[in-house]
Amino acid sequence: MTLRRSLLLAIAGLTALGLLVVTGTAALMLRAYLIDRTDDQLQAAAELARHRYTLQVINPEDRPRTIRDVVSVTEMLIEVRGPEAGTLRMMGTVPLPATPLLDRADLGDPDPQDVDGFRVVVVRDAEMTVLVALSLEPVDATVRQLATVASVTSLLALAVLTLFARWLVARRLRPLNAIAEAATELADGHLDRRVPDPPHGPHTEVGRLTSAVNGMLSRIQAALAARERSERRMRDFVADASHELRTPVTTVRGYLQLVRTGVVDLAERPDVLRRLEQEANRMAAMVTSLLYLARLDAEPPTRHGPVDLAALVRDAVADAVAVAPDRPLTAHAPETCVITGDEDTLRQVMANLLANVRAHTPPGTGARVTVADQPESRVTVEVSDDGPGMDAEAAAHAFDRFWRAGPARSAGDGAGLGLAIVAEVVRAHGGDVGISGATVWFTLPA
């Protein structure tokens, strides 16, 4: 059963039950009210009859007139029974019962009672018994009329309310149909499909559901796009890694074949061992960098703690000066600059940037490392050198894996993974990285 049909049946059932309860309660209360009024009239009439009617002084010819003088309400049935005169009965517009009601009523009960469709009150004293009765047919007819009118009115009201509920439920559930259509189109591959905003605002139940579904669709689309990018990067990564490793592997295999066949004598050609060692070291460095990148992809730095970036930069510059003392390297940083991050990976970033300066600038070229606070709680680190720098096209690809500037991809150019590692570490810390001419910069949250 659909939700719409369930709601309609529930609304119609509850409405019918409510109308039935109201109609029954109204009928019962009306009958009780009419019976109370009847009882009041009967008790008053009985008291009048008992006090104003005396059997001993009345002639049989005067009894009807005298009874009307006592009780003038013509709808009442009056029965009077004395110790000697028998039973005297008088009735108005309703025919008299076949037998006196005094013969069937409980004469010892002073309260009103029902006898053969009459409401009866009996008043007794030492000499006489007076019974005053009213037919219950007018009361029952009034109650039946009320029940009939209320039933017809309730049926009409139920029909109108059911039609209105059907329209209202269909209108309110229309956004749910839109959500179902959006989910179906998403399953069919339409990742940009979204549910339109409901007409009653985002704070209703359907509005919150719409916002949640749209958020879920956006996250699904982002996750699928990220997976596609990751798969594409993985394919490129595997292709580039295979290409980069093919050259040193081919070189090593070639030299080993020459040695194995005796073409090259190691005693006469010691440079062959040197070349084999160089290519093996190059492959080891490349594999180490690839493993480091793979670890960054799988588990970004999570050991975040306070790091003095100014001290870290000064240490990195000191290490670079020790490696290349002919280069004038300077650090411009405040006394302290504490950020939250992973110290080991940030040291790797600075080591790669300064190694990049040594690899791509002539010997003796100076460089400067600057640490500065920026607005919006950011810290910027710039590594500038006096070399030729990069043009815009080269800068756009500088952080790609296995990319190197220049037309040749020789063994001496490196693997092209240093800046890629820098970019991955900085992004894992929530920062940005870029190149402007001869300056490589990155920003981190302060």
C-alpha positions in Angstrom: 0.0 0.0 0.0 1.3 3.4 -1.0 2.0 6.1 1.6 -0.7 8.4 -0.1 -3.3 5.7 0.3 -2.3 4.9 3.8 -2.6 8.5 4.8 -6.0 8.9 3.1 -7.4 5.8 4.8 -6.0 6.9 8.2 -7.5 10.4 7.8 -10.9 9.2 6.6 -11.1 6.5 9.3 -10.2 8.9 12.1 -12.6 11.5 10.7 -15.5 9.0 10.5 -14.8 7.8 14.0 -14.8 11.3 15.3 -18.0 12.2 13.6 -19.6 8.9 14.9 -18.6 9.7 18.4 -19.9 13.3 18.1 -23.2 12.2 16.7 -23.8 9.5 19.2 -22.8 11.7 22.1 -25.1 14.5 20.9 -28.1 12.0 20.5 -27.5 10.6 24.0 -27.1 14.0 25.6 -30.3 15.3 23.8 -32.3 12.3 25.0 -31.1 12.7 28.5 -31.9 16.4 28.5 -35.4 15.7 27.1 -36.0 13.0 29.7 -35.0 15.3 32.5 -37.4 18.0 31.3 -40.1 15.3 31.0 -39.4 14.2 34.5 -39.7 17.7 35.8 -43.0 18.2 34.1 -44.3 14.9 35.4 -43.3 15.5 39.0 -44.8 18.9 39.0 -48.1 17.6 37.5 -48.3 14.7 39.9 -47.9 17.0 42.9 -50.6 19.3 41.6 -52.9 16.3 41.0 -52.4 14.9 44.5 -53.0 18.2 46.3 -55.9 19.5 44.2 -58.0 16.5 43.5 -60.2 14.8 46.0 -62.1 11.7 45.0 -64.8 11.9 47.7 -66.2 15.3 46.6 -66.4 14.7 42.9 -69.3 13.3 41.0 -68.6 11.0 38.1 -70.0 13.6 35.6 -67.6 16.2 36.8 -64.4 14.1 36.8 -63.1 14.9 33.4 -63.6 18.6 33.9 -62.1 18.5 37.3 -59.0 16.6 36.0 -58.4 19.2 33.3 -58.7 21.9 35.9 -56.0 20.1 37.9 -53.6 19.4 35.0 -54.1 21.4 31.8 -51.4 19.8 29.7 -53.4 17.7 27.3 -50.4 15.3 26.3 -50.3 13.9 29.7 -52.0 10.6 30.8 -53.4 10.8 34.3 -54.6 7.9 36.4 -56.1 8.3 39.8 -56.9 5.4 42.1 -58.7 5.9 45.5 -59.5 3.4 48.2 -63.0 2.8 46.9 -63.7 4.5 43.6 -61.4 2.4 41.4 -59.1 3.9 38.7 -59.9 7.1 36.9 -58.0 7.7 33.6 -57.8 10.7 31.3 -55.6 11.3 28.2 -55.1 14.1 25.8 -54.3 13.6 22.1 -52.7 10.1 22.4 -55.0 7.1 22.7 -55.3 5.5 26.1 -53.3 2.2 26.7 -55.4 -1.0 26.8 -54.7 -1.5 30.5 -54.0 1.0 33.3 -50.4 1.9 33.8 -51.0 1.7 37.5 -51.3 -2.1 37.1 -47.8 -2.3 35.6 -45.9 0.5 37.3 -43.8 0.0 40.5 -46.1 1.9 42.9 -43.5 2.0 45.6 -40.9 3.8 43.5 -41.3 7.6 43.7 -38.7 8.3 41.0 -39.6 8.5 37.2 -39.8 5.2 35.4 -40.4 3.8 31.9 -43.6 1.8 31.4 -44.7 0.6 28.0 -43.3 3.6 26.1 -44.4 6.1 28.7 -42.4 8.1 31.2 -44.3 7.6 34.5 -44.3 9.3 37.9 -46.3 7.8 40.8 -47.4 9.9 43.9 -49.1 8.2 46.8 -50.6 9.2 50.1 -52.8 7.4 52.6 -56.0 7.7 50.6 -55.0 7.9 46.9 -52.5 7.1 44.2 -51.9 9.4 41.3 -50.0 8.4 38.2 -49.0 11.0 35.6 -47.4 9.8 32.4 -46.1 11.3 29.1 -45.4 9.3 26.0 -41.8 8.9 25.0 -42.6 8.9 21.3 -41.9 12.7 20.8 -38.6 12.3 22.6 -37.6 9.3 20.5 -38.8 11.1 17.4 -36.7 14.1 18.2 -33.6 12.0 18.9 -34.1 10.1 15.6 -34.4 13.3 13.7 -31.2 14.6 15.2 -29.4 11.4 14.5 -30.6 11.4 10.9 -29.7 15.0 10.2 -26.3 14.5 12.0 -25.6 11.3 10.0 -26.3 12.9 6.6 -24.3 16.0 7.6 -21.4 13.8 8.8 -21.4 11.8 5.6 -21.2 15.0 3.5 -18.5 16.4 5.8 -16.6 13.1 5.6 -16.7 13.2 1.8 -15.6 16.9 1.6 -12.8 16.3 4.1 -11.6 13.1 2.3 -11.4 15.0 -1.0 -9.6 17.9 0.6 -7.2 15.5 2.4 -6.5 13.8 -1.0 -5.6 17.1 -2.6 -3.5 18.2 0.4 -1.7 14.9 0.7 -1.0 14.8 -3.1 0.3 18.4 -2.9 2.5 17.8 0.2 3.9 14.5 -1.2 4.8 16.0 -4.6 8.3 16.9 -3.3 8.8 13.2 -2.3 8.0 12.3 -5.9 10.6 14.7 -7.1 13.1 13.1 -4.7 12.3 9.7 -6.0 12.7 10.9 -9.6 16.1 12.5 -8.7 17.3 9.3 -7.2 16.2 7.3 -10.2 18.0 9.7 -12.6 21.1 9.5 -10.4 21.0 5.8 -10.7 20.8 6.2 -14.4 24.0 8.2 -14.4 22.8 11.8 -14.3 25.1 13.0 -11.5 24.2 16.6 -11.7 20.5 16.0 -11.0 19.1 17.8 -7.9 15.8 18.0 -6.1 14.0 21.4 -6.5 13.4 23.3 -3.3 10.0 22.6 -1.8 7.4 25.4 -2.0 7.0 25.7 1.8 10.7 26.5 2.6 13.6 24.5 3.9 12.4 24.3 7.5 9.6 21.8 6.9 10.1 18.0 7.1 10.1 17.7 3.3 12.4 20.7 3.1 15.0 19.2 5.5 14.7 15.9 3.6 15.3 17.8 0.3 18.4 19.5 1.7 19.7 16.2 3.0 19.1 14.4 -0.3 20.7 17.3 -2.3 23.7 17.2 0.1 24.0 13.5 -0.3 23.8 13.8 -4.1 26.5 16.4 -4.1 28.8 14.3 -1.9 28.1 11.3 -4.2 29.0 13.3 -7.2 32.1 14.7 -5.6 33.1 11.2 -4.4 32.6 9.7 -7.9 34.5 12.6 -9.5 37.3 12.2 -6.9 37.4 8.4 -7.6 37.6 9.1 -11.4 40.4 11.6 -10.8 42.2 9.2 -8.6 41.9 6.4 -11.2 43.1 8.7 -13.9 46.0 9.8 -11.7 46.8 6.2 -10.9 46.9 5.3 -14.6 49.1 8.2 -15.4 51.2 7.4 -12.3 51.7 3.8 -13.4 52.5 4.8 -16.9 55.0 7.5 -15.9 56.6 5.3 -13.2 57.0 2.5 -15.8 58.6 5.0 -18.3 60.9 6.4 -15.7 62.1 3.0 -14.3 62.5 1.6 -17.8 65.6 3.7 -18.6 67.7 2.7 -15.5 66.5 -0.9 -15.7 67.5 -1.1 -19.4 70.9 0.5 -18.6 71.6 -2.0 -15.8 70.5 -4.9 -17.9 72.7 -3.8 -20.8 75.8 -3.4 -18.7 75.2 -6.7 -16.9 74.8 -8.5 -20.3 78.0 -7.0 -21.5 79.8 -8.1 -18.3 78.2 -11.6 -18.5 79.3 -12.1 -22.2 82.8 -10.9 -21.5 82.5 -7.9 -23.8 83.4 -5.6 -21.0 86.2 -6.4 -18.5 85.6 -4.8 -15.1 89.3 -4.6 -14.4 89.8 -2.4 -17.5 86.4 -0.6 -17.2 85.8 0.4 -13.6 83.4 3.1 -14.9 80.9 0.3 -15.7 80.5 -0.5 -12.0 80.1 3.3 -11.3 77.4 3.6 -13.9 75.6 0.5 -12.5 75.8 2.0 -9.0 74.4 5.3 -10.3 71.5 3.7 -12.0 70.7 1.5 -8.9 70.9 4.6 -6.7 68.6 6.5 -9.1 66.1 3.6 -9.0 66.3 3.4 -5.2 65.6 7.2 -4.9 62.7 7.0 -7.3 61.2 4.0 -5.5 61.6 5.8 -2.2 59.9 8.9 -3.6 57.1 6.8 -5.0 56.5 5.0 -1.8 56.5 8.3 0.1 53.8 9.7 -2.4 51.8 6.5 -2.0 51.9 6.9 1.8 50.7 10.5 1.4 47.9 9.5 -0.8 46.7 6.7 1.5 47.4 8.4 4.9 47.9 12.1 4.9 49.9 13.5 7.9 48.0 13.0 11.1 50.6 13.7 13.7 49.7 17.3 14.0 51.4 19.3 16.8 53.0 22.7 17.4 55.8 23.3 14.9 58.0 26.4 14.9 58.1 27.1 11.2 60.7 29.8 11.6 63.2 27.5 13.3 62.5 24.8 10.8 63.3 27.1 7.9 66.5 28.3 9.5 67.6 24.6 10.0 66.8 23.8 6.4 68.8 26.7 5.1 71.7 25.7 7.4 71.6 22.2 6.0 71.5 23.5 2.4 74.6 25.7 3.1 76.4 22.7 4.5 75.7 20.8 1.3 76.5 23.6 -1.1 78.7 26.2 0.7 79.3 28.1 -2.5 75.7 29.2 -2.7 74.6 32.3 -0.8 71.5 31.2 1.0 69.7 33.4 3.5 66.6 33.0 5.7 64.2 35.9 6.6 61.9 34.8 9.3 60.5 36.1 12.6 61.9 34.8 15.9 59.1 32.3 16.2 56.2 31.3 14.0 54.3 28.4 15.6 51.8 26.5 13.5 50.0 23.2 13.8 51.3 20.4 11.5 53.6 17.4 11.0 57.2 18.5 11.5 58.8 15.6 9.6 56.8 16.2 6.4 57.3 19.9 6.6 61.1 19.4 6.8 60.8 17.2 3.7 59.1 20.1 2.0 61.9 22.6 2.7 64.6 20.0 1.8 62.9 19.3 -1.6 62.5 23.0 -2.4 66.2 23.8 -1.6 67.3 20.7 -3.5 65.3 22.0 -6.4 67.2 25.3 -6.3 70.5 23.4 -6.4 69.4 21.2 -9.2 68.0 23.9 -11.6 70.2 26.9 -11.0 73.9 27.4 -11.9 76.5 26.9 -9.2 76.8 29.9 -7.0 73.3 31.2 -7.6 71.9 32.8 -4.5 68.5 32.0 -2.9 66.3 33.5 -0.1 63.7 31.8 2.1 61.1 34.2 3.6 58.5 33.4 6.2 55.7 36.0 6.6 52.3 36.2 8.3 49.3 36.8 6.0 45.8 38.0 6.6 43.1 35.5 7.6 45.5 33.5 9.9 47.8 32.2 7.2 51.6 31.9 7.0 53.4 32.1 3.7 56.8 30.6 2.9 58.6 31.8 -0.2 61.8 30.3 -1.7 63.2 32.7 -4.3 66.4 32.3 -6.3 68.4 34.4 -8.8 67.9 31.9 -11.6 65.9 32.2 -14.8 62.7 30.9 -13.2 59.7 29.3 -15.0 57.3 30.6 -17.5 53.5 30.3 -16.9 53.2 27.2 -19.0 55.9 25.4 -17.1 54.6 26.6 -13.7 51.2 25.1 -14.5 52.7 21.6 -14.7 55.6 22.0 -12.2 53.8 20.0 -9.4 52.7 17.1 -11.6 54.4 13.8 -11.0 57.3 12.9 -13.2 57.2 16.3 -15.0 60.5 18.1 -15.6 61.2 21.3 -17.4 63.2 21.2 -20.6 63.0 19.1 -23.7 65.1 16.2 -22.5 64.3 13.7 -19.8 67.8 12.5 -19.2 69.1 10.6 -16.2 70.7 13.6 -14.7 67.5 15.6 -14.6 66.0 13.7 -11.6 62.8 11.8 -11.3 60.5 14.8 -11.3 58.9 13.9 -7.9 60.3 16.6 -5.6 57.7 19.3 -6.2 54.9 16.7 -6.4 55.8 15.7 -2.8 55.8 19.3 -1.8 52.3 19.8 -3.2 50.9 16.7 -1.6 52.3 17.6 1.9 51.1 21.2 1.7 47.6 20.2 0.6 47.4 17.6 3.4 48.1 20.4 5.8 45.2 22.5 4.3 47.5 24.9 2.4 48.1 26.1 -1.1 51.2 26.0 -3.3 52.3 27.7 -6.4 55.1 29.2 -8.5 55.7 32.7 -9.7 58.7 33.1 -11.9 61.7 32.1 -9.8 59.7 31.9 -6.6 58.1 28.8 -5.2 55.6 29.6 -2.4 53.2 27.8 -0.2 50.8 28.9 2.5 49.7 27.1 5.7 47.0 27.8 8.3 48.6 29.7 11.2 
